[in-house]
């Protein structure tokens, strides 16, 4: 008998007393968030977003994001997030008759204007913190529907974002990779975001760069590391996570192998 995998609830409550560096994240679905206390710092490679207590945000799907959760001095970092997946939004769209009328490009994260309806909604989520996503699916679905209706009430134009079910189209591979090489996500994500299957992505990549994607990513990250250490005076511990390496020892080993010297020996 197969074991069922418990899925996380679409309604999430975060609480930290120490700084939490979450590193890389691919945002596959829309996320409606509220900053209760502390600070959320997000970066999509082009722009930094800072959210403080009382701020509301809307993360757009199919974007790469790095983020840090910063608790206040002597206090807790607390935030709520509500995730809308595509099947749920498609069902809502069919039932309620909403549909996108145009495709809207824009920032990875939308800084929502404060609204009493938003605040009241997130206050109402406090008793839902302990709900199980599977066992309490009906209750959770009601709160998701409520959130969508509130977003549409405050800004009717949100329908063109929420109900846009288009997938990424084929884009310029070289420009995309040079912009996003520092994100530590697997090749399937890079392929999807450039509008390609994994096989087509690898084929196009090697035709363009004459090297495999994994080897190129490591070399490109190490080149950037060398520049930051040599020209900007950065230390290995300051930059390895930002450049897509998972741990310092792996970064130092790869750096020495590439340049013949440890990061601390580069002057």
DAGI-V874529 format. One line per field, one symbol per residue. phi: phi as a letter, one per 20 degrees, with the letter a starting at -180 (. if undefined). psi: psi as a letter, one per 40 degrees, with the letter a starting at -180 (. if undefined). burial: I if it has 24 or more other ideal C-beta (glycine too) atoms within 12 Angstrom, else O. Layout:
phi: ???
psi: ???
burial: ???
This chain:
phi: .fefefefffdccdbcdcgceemebeeecfcecceebmcddcbdndbdccddgnedbceefmcebdbcddffgmcdecbdbcddefgfffffgffenebfdbederffceeffgbgffffffffegfegefegefdgfffffffffffffffffbgffffefdedfdgefcfffffffedfeeecffgfgfgfemcffffgffffffedlafgfffgffffffffgffffedmfdgffdfffeneebfffffffffffdmbfgfeed
psi: hihhhhiiiehihhhieihhhebihhhdiihhihhdiahhhiheddihhhhiheiiihhiifihhiihhhiiheaihhiiihhhiddddddddddeeiiheihhiaidhhhiiihddddddddeedeedeihdddfddddddddddddddddddgdeededdfheiihihihdddddddedehgiiddddddeefiidddddddddddefiidddddddddddddddddddefiidddedddeeididddddddddddeeiideeh.
burial: OOOOOOOOIIIIIIOIOOOOOIIIIIIIIIIIIIIIIIIIIIIIIOOOIOIOIOIIIIIIIIIIIIIIIIIOOOOOIIIIIIIIIOOIIOOIIOOOOIOOOOOOOOIIIIIIOOOOOIOOIIOOIOOIOOIOIOOOOOOIIOIIIIIIIIIIOIIOOIIIIIIIIOOIOOOOIOOIIOOIIIIIIOIOIIIIIIOIOOOOIIOIIOOOOOOOIOOIIIIIIIOIIIOIIOOOOOOIOOIIIIIIIOOOOOIIOIIOOOOOOOIOOIO
